[in-house]
Amino acid sequence: MSEAEHRSGFACFVGRPNAGKSTLTNALVGSKIAITSSKPQTTRHAIRGIVHRDDAQLIIVDTPGLHRPRTLLGQRLNDLVRATWSEVDVVGFCVPADEKIGPGDRFIASELTKIARRTPVIGIVTKTDLVSKEQVAKQLLELQDVMDFADLVPVSAVESYQVDVLADLLVERLPEGPELYPDGDLTDEPEQTLVAELIREAALEGVRDELPHSIAVTIEEMYPREGRDDLVDVYAIVYVERPSQRGIVLGHRGSRLKEVGAKARKQIEALLGSKVYLNLHVKVAKDWQRDPKQLRKLGF
């Protein structure tokens, strides 16, 4: 195939928190790279997933859910979203099939309308496996009224329904050009970032609703153990905002943290393709979401 027919470029999915953006990214890339959790606001880094095809290379930038910010962290996340939108070739606006289109979606649509002249926006109804065909049709009609889309498509990442159709729609809107990343790469995020995200995902599972925003993870050290090429040592710190939250993450006599460690270790081993020794500590960083110095230290 001549290079002229090959397309390459960037896409991103936007939508309210928990609209299915990360699961969709994973379904397209075919590998778990963006963390998914039933807790809103779990994605913080613009993790890129790379879809390699014979005719194209689609790089997916995963943004945090856009929301009305209440903290400095919330504001920084929103700035990150807008910066990302202005740099991609096509945007997918995700709305779950099983939830009414609400003010949050309209707020995002009003922001997207500002870039829609330059950047095509595709409307995506996600999670179609959770509702009837009639409900999907109804949601598509409702979504159509929210803004002027370049295209509309219903998908289910879980059942792989129309994921390839969506990939085609995104690829069609990429500029012609050669591959931007070597074949075989799934993401360009440094491994440490991904490892931190996997630990954070495990820590979020099953904790009460007051915690999601309050957990940050930093990797202090990560290196292959001396004399062993099949074992990586990972030392990580889970930060919470208050001593009471530390208790929640630790659990009774540290039982909860042990579960988190076991779960995260499995995922990290799959990511690194190697055995992992994971050392986890929980620390309190008071009100870190509102403190610019601490935000910087924790990578925001």
ChimeraX commands (.cxc) that place a marker at each C-alpha (Angstrom):
marker #1 position 0.00,0.00,0.00 radius 0.5
marker #1 position 1.35,3.41,-0.87 radius 0.5
marker #1 position 2.00,5.75,1.99 radius 0.5
marker #1 position -0.53,8.21,0.58 radius 0.5
marker #1 position -3.39,5.82,1.41 radius 0.5
marker #1 position -2.20,5.25,4.96 radius 0.5
marker #1 position -3.83,7.45,7.59 radius 0.5
marker #1 position -2.55,8.33,11.02 radius 0.5
marker #1 position -3.68,10.70,13.71 radius 0.5
marker #1 position -5.26,11.30,17.08 radius 0.5
marker #1 position -8.73,10.79,18.48 radius 0.5
marker #1 position -10.16,11.29,21.94 radius 0.5
marker #1 position -13.32,10.25,23.71 radius 0.5
marker #1 position -15.15,12.71,25.88 radius 0.5
marker #1 position -18.21,12.41,28.01 radius 0.5
marker #1 position -19.39,12.61,31.57 radius 0.5
marker #1 position -17.42,10.56,34.09 radius 0.5
marker #1 position -18.31,6.87,33.75 radius 0.5
marker #1 position -19.68,7.19,30.19 radius 0.5
marker #1 position -17.65,4.16,29.09 radius 0.5
marker #1 position -14.69,6.00,27.53 radius 0.5
marker #1 position -11.90,3.88,29.01 radius 0.5
marker #1 position -13.66,0.57,28.31 radius 0.5
marker #1 position -14.13,1.68,24.71 radius 0.5
marker #1 position -10.45,2.61,24.42 radius 0.5
marker #1 position -9.48,-0.84,25.70 radius 0.5
marker #1 position -11.89,-2.54,23.28 radius 0.5
marker #1 position -10.42,-0.65,20.30 radius 0.5
marker #1 position -6.82,-1.23,21.30 radius 0.5
marker #1 position -7.50,-4.81,22.37 radius 0.5
marker #1 position -5.45,-4.49,25.55 radius 0.5
marker #1 position -6.06,-3.11,29.00 radius 0.5
marker #1 position -4.31,0.24,29.09 radius 0.5
marker #1 position -6.81,2.76,30.42 radius 0.5
marker #1 position -8.05,2.00,33.91 radius 0.5
marker #1 position -11.76,1.27,34.23 radius 0.5
marker #1 position -13.71,1.40,37.43 radius 0.5
marker #1 position -17.33,1.96,38.32 radius 0.5
marker #1 position -16.23,5.02,40.29 radius 0.5
marker #1 position -16.42,8.26,38.28 radius 0.5
marker #1 position -13.29,10.33,37.77 radius 0.5
marker #1 position -10.77,7.51,37.72 radius 0.5
marker #1 position -8.75,8.54,34.67 radius 0.5
marker #1 position -6.30,11.35,35.28 radius 0.5
marker #1 position -3.61,11.02,32.67 radius 0.5
marker #1 position -3.98,11.44,28.95 radius 0.5
marker #1 position -3.18,7.78,28.31 radius 0.5
marker #1 position -2.84,7.03,24.66 radius 0.5
marker #1 position -3.98,3.75,23.21 radius 0.5
marker #1 position -2.69,2.89,19.75 radius 0.5
marker #1 position -4.80,1.01,17.21 radius 0.5
marker #1 position -2.60,-0.54,14.51 radius 0.5
marker #1 position -4.27,-1.40,11.20 radius 0.5
marker #1 position -2.87,-2.10,7.75 radius 0.5
marker #1 position -4.43,1.09,6.43 radius 0.5
marker #1 position -4.09,3.34,9.47 radius 0.5
marker #1 position -2.73,4.09,12.88 radius 0.5
marker #1 position -5.26,5.58,15.28 radius 0.5
marker #1 position -3.88,7.03,18.51 radius 0.5
marker #1 position -6.49,7.41,21.23 radius 0.5
marker #1 position -5.95,10.01,23.89 radius 0.5
marker #1 position -7.99,9.25,26.97 radius 0.5
marker #1 position -9.08,12.35,28.88 radius 0.5
marker #1 position -10.57,12.65,32.35 radius 0.5
marker #1 position -14.34,13.18,32.37 radius 0.5
marker #1 position -15.21,16.85,32.03 radius 0.5
marker #1 position -17.23,18.15,34.96 radius 0.5
marker #1 position -18.01,21.40,36.74 radius 0.5
marker #1 position -14.93,21.77,38.92 radius 0.5
marker #1 position -15.14,22.18,42.69 radius 0.5
marker #1 position -11.42,21.97,43.47 radius 0.5
marker #1 position -8.14,23.08,41.97 radius 0.5
marker #1 position -7.56,19.48,40.85 radius 0.5
marker #1 position -10.96,19.51,39.13 radius 0.5
marker #1 position -10.03,22.72,37.34 radius 0.5
marker #1 position -6.67,21.31,36.19 radius 0.5
marker #1 position -8.38,18.17,34.90 radius 0.5
marker #1 position -10.83,20.29,32.89 radius 0.5
marker #1 position -7.98,22.38,31.44 radius 0.5
marker #1 position -6.29,19.14,30.43 radius 0.5
marker #1 position -9.45,18.02,28.63 radius 0.5
marker #1 position -9.76,21.22,26.63 radius 0.5
marker #1 position -6.07,21.22,25.74 radius 0.5
marker #1 position -6.47,17.67,24.46 radius 0.5
marker #1 position -9.54,18.48,22.37 radius 0.5
marker #1 position -7.75,21.24,20.54 radius 0.5
marker #1 position -4.94,18.89,19.48 radius 0.5
marker #1 position -6.78,15.85,18.11 radius 0.5
marker #1 position -8.11,15.09,14.61 radius 0.5
marker #1 position -11.48,13.70,15.68 radius 0.5
marker #1 position -13.50,13.60,18.91 radius 0.5
marker #1 position -15.92,10.88,20.04 radius 0.5
marker #1 position -18.63,12.16,22.42 radius 0.5
marker #1 position -19.81,9.23,24.57 radius 0.5
marker #1 position -23.26,8.99,26.13 radius 0.5
marker #1 position -24.32,5.76,27.87 radius 0.5
marker #1 position -27.49,4.11,26.51 radius 0.5
marker #1 position -28.83,3.41,29.99 radius 0.5
marker #1 position -28.85,6.97,31.34 radius 0.5
marker #1 position -30.94,9.97,30.38 radius 0.5
marker #1 position -29.10,12.73,28.54 radius 0.5
marker #1 position -28.75,15.40,31.19 radius 0.5
marker #1 position -27.29,18.84,31.96 radius 0.5
marker #1 position -23.78,17.33,32.26 radius 0.5
marker #1 position -23.96,16.08,28.67 radius 0.5
marker #1 position -25.33,19.40,27.42 radius 0.5
marker #1 position -22.54,21.25,29.20 radius 0.5
marker #1 position -19.96,19.10,27.35 radius 0.5
marker #1 position -21.81,19.53,24.04 radius 0.5
marker #1 position -21.80,23.31,24.45 radius 0.5
marker #1 position -18.01,23.16,24.97 radius 0.5
marker #1 position -17.59,20.83,21.97 radius 0.5
marker #1 position -19.61,23.07,19.69 radius 0.5
marker #1 position -16.76,25.59,19.96 radius 0.5
marker #1 position -14.32,23.18,18.29 radius 0.5
marker #1 position -16.76,21.36,15.98 radius 0.5
marker #1 position -16.04,23.71,13.06 radius 0.5
marker #1 position -12.40,22.63,13.03 radius 0.5
marker #1 position -12.63,19.14,14.48 radius 0.5
marker #1 position -15.30,16.57,13.57 radius 0.5
marker #1 position -17.27,15.23,16.54 radius 0.5
marker #1 position -18.84,11.76,16.38 radius 0.5
marker #1 position -21.75,10.99,18.71 radius 0.5
marker #1 position -21.39,7.57,20.37 radius 0.5
marker #1 position -24.09,5.79,22.36 radius 0.5
marker #1 position -22.17,3.38,24.62 radius 0.5
marker #1 position -23.24,0.39,26.76 radius 0.5
marker #1 position -25.96,-0.67,24.29 radius 0.5
marker #1 position -25.80,-4.19,25.78 radius 0.5
marker #1 position -27.60,-2.87,28.89 radius 0.5
marker #1 position -30.83,-1.77,27.16 radius 0.5
marker #1 position -33.36,-2.79,24.48 radius 0.5
marker #1 position -32.98,-1.94,20.77 radius 0.5
marker #1 position -35.86,0.56,21.14 radius 0.5
marker #1 position -34.06,2.34,23.94 radius 0.5
marker #1 position -30.88,2.56,21.81 radius 0.5
marker #1 position -32.88,4.09,18.94 radius 0.5
marker #1 position -34.50,6.56,21.33 radius 0.5
marker #1 position -31.13,7.56,22.79 radius 0.5
marker #1 position -29.67,8.10,19.29 radius 0.5
marker #1 position -32.57,10.43,18.43 radius 0.5
marker #1 position -32.12,12.35,21.69 radius 0.5
marker #1 position -28.38,12.65,21.15 radius 0.5
marker #1 position -28.92,13.95,17.63 radius 0.5
marker #1 position -30.69,16.99,19.09 radius 0.5
marker #1 position -27.84,17.86,21.45 radius 0.5
marker #1 position -25.47,19.14,18.76 radius 0.5
marker #1 position -24.56,18.83,15.10 radius 0.5
marker #1 position -22.51,15.61,14.83 radius 0.5
marker #1 position -20.33,14.47,11.92 radius 0.5
marker #1 position -21.78,10.98,12.53 radius 0.5
marker #1 position -23.70,8.93,15.11 radius 0.5
marker #1 position -22.99,5.34,16.12 radius 0.5
marker #1 position -24.23,2.93,18.84 radius 0.5
marker #1 position -21.62,0.57,20.34 radius 0.5
marker #1 position -21.09,-1.99,23.06 radius 0.5
marker #1 position -17.46,-2.41,24.10 radius 0.5
marker #1 position -18.41,-5.41,26.26 radius 0.5
marker #1 position -20.02,-7.31,23.37 radius 0.5
marker #1 position -17.67,-5.84,20.71 radius 0.5
marker #1 position -20.79,-4.60,18.95 radius 0.5
marker #1 position -19.93,-2.06,16.20 radius 0.5
marker #1 position -16.50,-1.33,17.70 radius 0.5
marker #1 position -14.97,-1.91,14.25 radius 0.5
marker #1 position -17.58,0.38,12.66 radius 0.5
marker #1 position -16.56,3.12,15.10 radius 0.5
marker #1 position -12.89,2.49,14.30 radius 0.5
marker #1 position -13.67,2.99,10.59 radius 0.5
marker #1 position -15.55,6.24,11.27 radius 0.5
marker #1 position -12.63,7.59,13.30 radius 0.5
marker #1 position -9.98,6.47,10.78 radius 0.5
marker #1 position -11.87,8.10,7.87 radius 0.5
marker #1 position -11.33,11.45,9.55 radius 0.5
marker #1 position -7.58,11.14,10.09 radius 0.5
marker #1 position -5.10,12.87,7.80 radius 0.5
marker #1 position -3.01,10.80,5.41 radius 0.5
marker #1 position 0.45,9.99,6.70 radius 0.5
marker #1 position 2.91,7.35,7.86 radius 0.5
marker #1 position 2.86,5.50,11.19 radius 0.5
marker #1 position 3.67,7.75,14.15 radius 0.5
marker #1 position 4.55,4.93,16.56 radius 0.5
marker #1 position 6.43,1.66,16.01 radius 0.5
marker #1 position 4.21,-1.34,15.30 radius 0.5
marker #1 position 3.61,-3.29,18.47 radius 0.5
marker #1 position 3.39,-0.27,20.76 radius 0.5
marker #1 position 0.05,-0.12,22.56 radius 0.5
marker #1 position 0.65,3.08,24.48 radius 0.5
marker #1 position 3.36,5.70,24.84 radius 0.5
marker #1 position 2.77,6.28,28.56 radius 0.5
marker #1 position 5.81,5.46,30.66 radius 0.5
marker #1 position 5.34,2.12,32.38 radius 0.5
marker #1 position 5.50,3.71,35.82 radius 0.5
marker #1 position 2.44,5.84,35.06 radius 0.5
marker #1 position 0.49,2.77,34.01 radius 0.5
marker #1 position 1.62,0.84,37.08 radius 0.5
marker #1 position 0.50,3.71,39.33 radius 0.5
marker #1 position -2.87,3.77,37.56 radius 0.5
marker #1 position -3.36,0.01,38.04 radius 0.5
marker #1 position -2.63,0.35,41.78 radius 0.5
marker #1 position -5.06,3.24,41.96 radius 0.5
marker #1 position -7.74,1.21,40.20 radius 0.5
marker #1 position -7.30,-1.67,42.66 radius 0.5
marker #1 position -7.45,0.76,45.60 radius 0.5
marker #1 position -10.70,2.27,44.31 radius 0.5
marker #1 position -12.50,-1.07,43.97 radius 0.5
marker #1 position -15.06,-1.48,46.69 radius 0.5
marker #1 position -14.28,1.65,48.72 radius 0.5
marker #1 position -17.06,3.97,49.72 radius 0.5
marker #1 position -18.06,6.86,47.52 radius 0.5
marker #1 position -16.20,9.57,49.41 radius 0.5
marker #1 position -12.82,8.29,48.32 radius 0.5
marker #1 position -12.36,8.37,44.52 radius 0.5
marker #1 position -11.01,11.89,44.23 radius 0.5
marker #1 position -8.89,11.51,47.32 radius 0.5
marker #1 position -6.57,8.75,46.17 radius 0.5
marker #1 position -3.31,9.42,44.35 radius 0.5
marker #1 position -0.51,6.91,43.77 radius 0.5
marker #1 position 3.17,7.61,43.22 radius 0.5
marker #1 position 5.80,5.03,42.29 radius 0.5
marker #1 position 8.83,5.69,44.47 radius 0.5
marker #1 position 11.06,3.05,42.88 radius 0.5
marker #1 position 10.69,0.41,40.20 radius 0.5
marker #1 position 13.57,-1.76,39.02 radius 0.5
marker #1 position 14.45,-5.38,38.13 radius 0.5
marker #1 position 15.77,-7.23,41.18 radius 0.5
marker #1 position 19.51,-7.75,41.10 radius 0.5
marker #1 position 20.49,-11.16,39.77 radius 0.5
marker #1 position 16.92,-11.95,38.65 radius 0.5
marker #1 position 15.66,-11.11,35.18 radius 0.5
marker #1 position 12.15,-12.42,35.94 radius 0.5
marker #1 position 11.29,-10.20,38.92 radius 0.5
marker #1 position 10.56,-6.47,39.20 radius 0.5
marker #1 position 10.46,-4.68,42.57 radius 0.5
marker #1 position 7.85,-1.92,42.81 radius 0.5
marker #1 position 7.66,0.46,45.79 radius 0.5
marker #1 position 4.52,2.61,45.75 radius 0.5
marker #1 position 2.74,5.06,48.02 radius 0.5
marker #1 position -1.03,5.48,48.08 radius 0.5
marker #1 position -1.90,9.01,49.22 radius 0.5
marker #1 position -5.21,9.94,50.85 radius 0.5
marker #1 position -6.35,13.30,52.23 radius 0.5
marker #1 position -7.42,12.40,55.78 radius 0.5
marker #1 position -6.42,9.93,58.50 radius 0.5
marker #1 position -9.94,8.44,58.45 radius 0.5
marker #1 position -9.47,7.60,54.75 radius 0.5
marker #1 position -6.19,5.91,55.54 radius 0.5
marker #1 position -8.14,3.56,57.79 radius 0.5
marker #1 position -10.58,2.78,54.98 radius 0.5
marker #1 position -7.79,1.92,52.53 radius 0.5
marker #1 position -5.86,-0.17,55.09 radius 0.5
marker #1 position -8.92,-2.10,56.32 radius 0.5
marker #1 position -9.02,-4.21,59.48 radius 0.5
marker #1 position -5.41,-5.04,60.40 radius 0.5
marker #1 position -4.31,-4.13,56.89 radius 0.5
marker #1 position -6.55,-6.74,55.23 radius 0.5
marker #1 position -7.94,-4.32,52.64 radius 0.5
marker #1 position -4.49,-3.12,51.57 radius 0.5
marker #1 position -3.37,-6.75,51.17 radius 0.5
marker #1 position -6.30,-7.35,48.78 radius 0.5
marker #1 position -5.45,-4.19,46.87 radius 0.5
marker #1 position -1.82,-5.34,46.59 radius 0.5
marker #1 position -2.76,-8.82,45.36 radius 0.5
marker #1 position -5.17,-7.45,42.76 radius 0.5
marker #1 position -2.80,-4.75,41.52 radius 0.5
marker #1 position 0.14,-7.17,41.39 radius 0.5
marker #1 position -1.73,-9.51,39.01 radius 0.5
marker #1 position -2.51,-6.61,36.66 radius 0.5
marker #1 position 1.03,-5.22,36.83 radius 0.5
marker #1 position 2.50,-8.65,36.09 radius 0.5
marker #1 position 0.27,-8.89,33.01 radius 0.5
marker #1 position 1.39,-5.43,31.91 radius 0.5
marker #1 position 5.12,-5.98,32.45 radius 0.5
marker #1 position 5.17,-9.67,31.49 radius 0.5
marker #1 position 7.22,-10.44,34.58 radius 0.5
marker #1 position 6.83,-11.44,38.23 radius 0.5
marker #1 position 6.39,-8.47,40.53 radius 0.5
marker #1 position 7.15,-7.80,44.18 radius 0.5
marker #1 position 4.84,-4.94,45.21 radius 0.5
marker #1 position 5.45,-2.90,48.34 radius 0.5
marker #1 position 2.55,-0.57,49.21 radius 0.5
marker #1 position 2.33,2.15,51.87 radius 0.5
marker #1 position -0.57,4.45,52.66 radius 0.5
marker #1 position 0.21,8.05,53.60 radius 0.5
marker #1 position -1.92,11.07,54.43 radius 0.5
marker #1 position -1.27,14.23,52.37 radius 0.5
marker #1 position -3.66,16.70,53.91 radius 0.5
marker #1 position -6.13,18.22,51.41 radius 0.5
marker #1 position -3.78,17.55,48.49 radius 0.5
marker #1 position -6.46,18.32,45.90 radius 0.5
marker #1 position -6.50,21.98,46.92 radius 0.5
marker #1 position -2.77,22.47,47.38 radius 0.5
marker #1 position -0.81,23.47,44.24 radius 0.5
marker #1 position 2.52,22.31,45.74 radius 0.5
marker #1 position 1.20,18.84,46.54 radius 0.5
marker #1 position -0.62,18.60,43.19 radius 0.5
marker #1 position 2.70,19.16,41.43 radius 0.5
marker #1 position 4.43,16.57,43.60 radius 0.5
marker #1 position 1.74,14.00,42.80 radius 0.5
marker #1 position 2.06,14.64,39.07 radius 0.5
marker #1 position -0.85,16.98,38.30 radius 0.5
marker link #1:1,2 radius 0.2
marker link #1:2,3 radius 0.2
marker link #1:3,4 radius 0.2
marker link #1:4,5 radius 0.2
marker link #1:5,6 radius 0.2
marker link #1:6,7 radius 0.2
marker link #1:7,8 radius 0.2
marker link #1:8,9 radius 0.2
marker link #1:9,10 radius 0.2
marker link #1:10,11 radius 0.2
marker link #1:11,12 radius 0.2
marker link #1:12,13 radius 0.2
marker link #1:13,14 radius 0.2
marker link #1:14,15 radius 0.2
marker link #1:15,16 radius 0.2
marker link #1:16,17 radius 0.2
marker link #1:17,18 radius 0.2
marker link #1:18,19 radius 0.2
marker link #1:19,20 radius 0.2
marker link #1:20,21 radius 0.2
marker link #1:21,22 radius 0.2
marker link #1:22,23 radius 0.2
marker link #1:23,24 radius 0.2
marker link #1:24,25 radius 0.2
marker link #1:25,26 radius 0.2
marker link #1:26,27 radius 0.2
marker link #1:27,28 radius 0.2
marker link #1:28,29 radius 0.2
marker link #1:29,30 radius 0.2
marker link #1:30,31 radius 0.2
marker link #1:31,32 radius 0.2
marker link #1:32,33 radius 0.2
marker link #1:33,34 radius 0.2
marker link #1:34,35 radius 0.2
marker link #1:35,36 radius 0.2
marker link #1:36,37 radius 0.2
marker link #1:37,38 radius 0.2
marker link #1:38,39 radius 0.2
marker link #1:39,40 radius 0.2
marker link #1:40,41 radius 0.2
marker link #1:41,42 radius 0.2
marker link #1:42,43 radius 0.2
marker link #1:43,44 radius 0.2
marker link #1:44,45 radius 0.2
marker link #1:45,46 radius 0.2
marker link #1:46,47 radius 0.2
marker link #1:47,48 radius 0.2
marker link #1:48,49 radius 0.2
marker link #1:49,50 radius 0.2
marker link #1:50,51 radius 0.2
marker link #1:51,52 radius 0.2
marker link #1:52,53 radius 0.2
marker link #1:53,54 radius 0.2
marker link #1:54,55 radius 0.2
marker link #1:55,56 radius 0.2
marker link #1:56,57 radius 0.2
marker link #1:57,58 radius 0.2
marker link #1:58,59 radius 0.2
marker link #1:59,60 radius 0.2
marker link #1:60,61 radius 0.2
marker link #1:61,62 radius 0.2
marker link #1:62,63 radius 0.2
marker link #1:63,64 radius 0.2
marker link #1:64,65 radius 0.2
marker link #1:65,66 radius 0.2
marker link #1:66,67 radius 0.2
marker link #1:67,68 radius 0.2
marker link #1:68,69 radius 0.2
marker link #1:69,70 radius 0.2
marker link #1:70,71 radius 0.2
marker link #1:71,72 radius 0.2
marker link #1:72,73 radius 0.2
marker link #1:73,74 radius 0.2
marker link #1:74,75 radius 0.2
marker link #1:75,76 radius 0.2
marker link #1:76,77 radius 0.2
marker link #1:77,78 radius 0.2
marker link #1:78,79 radius 0.2
marker link #1:79,80 radius 0.2
marker link #1:80,81 radius 0.2
marker link #1:81,82 radius 0.2
marker link #1:82,83 radius 0.2
marker link #1:83,84 radius 0.2
marker link #1:84,85 radius 0.2
marker link #1:85,86 radius 0.2
marker link #1:86,87 radius 0.2
marker link #1:87,88 radius 0.2
marker link #1:88,89 radius 0.2
marker link #1:89,90 radius 0.2
marker link #1:90,91 radius 0.2
marker link #1:91,92 radius 0.2
marker link #1:92,93 radius 0.2
marker link #1:93,94 radius 0.2
marker link #1:94,95 radius 0.2
marker link #1:95,96 radius 0.2
marker link #1:96,97 radius 0.2
marker link #1:97,98 radius 0.2
marker link #1:98,99 radius 0.2
marker link #1:99,100 radius 0.2
marker link #1:100,101 radius 0.2
marker link #1:101,102 radius 0.2
marker link #1:102,103 radius 0.2
marker link #1:103,104 radius 0.2
marker link #1:104,105 radius 0.2
marker link #1:105,106 radius 0.2
marker link #1:106,107 radius 0.2
marker link #1:107,108 radius 0.2
marker link #1:108,109 radius 0.2
marker link #1:109,110 radius 0.2
marker link #1:110,111 radius 0.2
marker link #1:111,112 radius 0.2
marker link #1:112,113 radius 0.2
marker link #1:113,114 radius 0.2
marker link #1:114,115 radius 0.2
marker link #1:115,116 radius 0.2
marker link #1:116,117 radius 0.2
marker link #1:117,118 radius 0.2
marker link #1:118,119 radius 0.2
marker link #1:119,120 radius 0.2
marker link #1:120,121 radius 0.2
marker link #1:121,122 radius 0.2
marker link #1:122,123 radius 0.2
marker link #1:123,124 radius 0.2
marker link #1:124,125 radius 0.2
marker link #1:125,126 radius 0.2
marker link #1:126,127 radius 0.2
marker link #1:127,128 radius 0.2
marker link #1:128,129 radius 0.2
marker link #1:129,130 radius 0.2
marker link #1:130,131 radius 0.2
marker link #1:131,132 radius 0.2
marker link #1:132,133 radius 0.2
marker link #1:133,134 radius 0.2
marker link #1:134,135 radius 0.2
marker link #1:135,136 radius 0.2
marker link #1:136,137 radius 0.2
marker link #1:137,138 radius 0.2
marker link #1:138,139 radius 0.2
marker link #1:139,140 radius 0.2
marker link #1:140,141 radius 0.2
marker link #1:141,142 radius 0.2
marker link #1:142,143 radius 0.2
marker link #1:143,144 radius 0.2
marker link #1:144,145 radius 0.2
marker link #1:145,146 radius 0.2
marker link #1:146,147 radius 0.2
marker link #1:147,148 radius 0.2
marker link #1:148,149 radius 0.2
marker link #1:149,150 radius 0.2
marker link #1:150,151 radius 0.2
marker link #1:151,152 radius 0.2
marker link #1:152,153 radius 0.2
marker link #1:153,154 radius 0.2
marker link #1:154,155 radius 0.2
marker link #1:155,156 radius 0.2
marker link #1:156,157 radius 0.2
marker link #1:157,158 radius 0.2
marker link #1:158,159 radius 0.2
marker link #1:159,160 radius 0.2
marker link #1:160,161 radius 0.2
marker link #1:161,162 radius 0.2
marker link #1:162,163 radius 0.2
marker link #1:163,164 radius 0.2
marker link #1:164,165 radius 0.2
marker link #1:165,166 radius 0.2
marker link #1:166,167 radius 0.2
marker link #1:167,168 radius 0.2
marker link #1:168,169 radius 0.2
marker link #1:169,170 radius 0.2
marker link #1:170,171 radius 0.2
marker link #1:171,172 radius 0.2
marker link #1:172,173 radius 0.2
marker link #1:173,174 radius 0.2
marker link #1:174,175 radius 0.2
marker link #1:175,176 radius 0.2
marker link #1:176,177 radius 0.2
marker link #1:177,178 radius 0.2
marker link #1:178,179 radius 0.2
marker link #1:179,180 radius 0.2
marker link #1:180,181 radius 0.2
marker link #1:181,182 radius 0.2
marker link #1:182,183 radius 0.2
marker link #1:183,184 radius 0.2
marker link #1:184,185 radius 0.2
marker link #1:185,186 radius 0.2
marker link #1:186,187 radius 0.2
marker link #1:187,188 radius 0.2
marker link #1:188,189 radius 0.2
marker link #1:189,190 radius 0.2
marker link #1:190,191 radius 0.2
marker link #1:191,192 radius 0.2
marker link #1:192,193 radius 0.2
marker link #1:193,194 radius 0.2
marker link #1:194,195 radius 0.2
marker link #1:195,196 radius 0.2
marker link #1:196,197 radius 0.2
marker link #1:197,198 radius 0.2
marker link #1:198,199 radius 0.2
marker link #1:199,200 radius 0.2
marker link #1:200,201 radius 0.2
marker link #1:201,202 radius 0.2
marker link #1:202,203 radius 0.2
marker link #1:203,204 radius 0.2
marker link #1:204,205 radius 0.2
marker link #1:205,206 radius 0.2
marker link #1:206,207 radius 0.2
marker link #1:207,208 radius 0.2
marker link #1:208,209 radius 0.2
marker link #1:209,210 radius 0.2
marker link #1:210,211 radius 0.2
marker link #1:211,212 radius 0.2
marker link #1:212,213 radius 0.2
marker link #1:213,214 radius 0.2
marker link #1:214,215 radius 0.2
marker link #1:215,216 radius 0.2
marker link #1:216,217 radius 0.2
marker link #1:217,218 radius 0.2
marker link #1:218,219 radius 0.2
marker link #1:219,220 radius 0.2
marker link #1:220,221 radius 0.2
marker link #1:221,222 radius 0.2
marker link #1:222,223 radius 0.2
marker link #1:223,224 radius 0.2
marker link #1:224,225 radius 0.2
marker link #1:225,226 radius 0.2
marker link #1:226,227 radius 0.2
marker link #1:227,228 radius 0.2
marker link #1:228,229 radius 0.2
marker link #1:229,230 radius 0.2
marker link #1:230,231 radius 0.2
marker link #1:231,232 radius 0.2
marker link #1:232,233 radius 0.2
marker link #1:233,234 radius 0.2
marker link #1:234,235 radius 0.2
marker link #1:235,236 radius 0.2
marker link #1:236,237 radius 0.2
marker link #1:237,238 radius 0.2
marker link #1:238,239 radius 0.2
marker link #1:239,240 radius 0.2
marker link #1:240,241 radius 0.2
marker link #1:241,242 radius 0.2
marker link #1:242,243 radius 0.2
marker link #1:243,244 radius 0.2
marker link #1:244,245 radius 0.2
marker link #1:245,246 radius 0.2
marker link #1:246,247 radius 0.2
marker link #1:247,248 radius 0.2
marker link #1:248,249 radius 0.2
marker link #1:249,250 radius 0.2
marker link #1:250,251 radius 0.2
marker link #1:251,252 radius 0.2
marker link #1:252,253 radius 0.2
marker link #1:253,254 radius 0.2
marker link #1:254,255 radius 0.2
marker link #1:255,256 radius 0.2
marker link #1:256,257 radius 0.2
marker link #1:257,258 radius 0.2
marker link #1:258,259 radius 0.2
marker link #1:259,260 radius 0.2
marker link #1:260,261 radius 0.2
marker link #1:261,262 radius 0.2
marker link #1:262,263 radius 0.2
marker link #1:263,264 radius 0.2
marker link #1:264,265 radius 0.2
marker link #1:265,266 radius 0.2
marker link #1:266,267 radius 0.2
marker link #1:267,268 radius 0.2
marker link #1:268,269 radius 0.2
marker link #1:269,270 radius 0.2
marker link #1:270,271 radius 0.2
marker link #1:271,272 radius 0.2
marker link #1:272,273 radius 0.2
marker link #1:273,274 radius 0.2
marker link #1:274,275 radius 0.2
marker link #1:275,276 radius 0.2
marker link #1:276,277 radius 0.2
marker link #1:277,278 radius 0.2
marker link #1:278,279 radius 0.2
marker link #1:279,280 radius 0.2
marker link #1:280,281 radius 0.2
marker link #1:281,282 radius 0.2
marker link #1:282,283 radius 0.2
marker link #1:283,284 radius 0.2
marker link #1:284,285 radius 0.2
marker link #1:285,286 radius 0.2
marker link #1:286,287 radius 0.2
marker link #1:287,288 radius 0.2
marker link #1:288,289 radius 0.2
marker link #1:289,290 radius 0.2
marker link #1:290,291 radius 0.2
marker link #1:291,292 radius 0.2
marker link #1:292,293 radius 0.2
marker link #1:293,294 radius 0.2
marker link #1:294,295 radius 0.2
marker link #1:295,296 radius 0.2
marker link #1:296,297 radius 0.2
marker link #1:297,298 radius 0.2
marker link #1:298,299 radius 0.2
marker link #1:299,300 radius 0.2
view
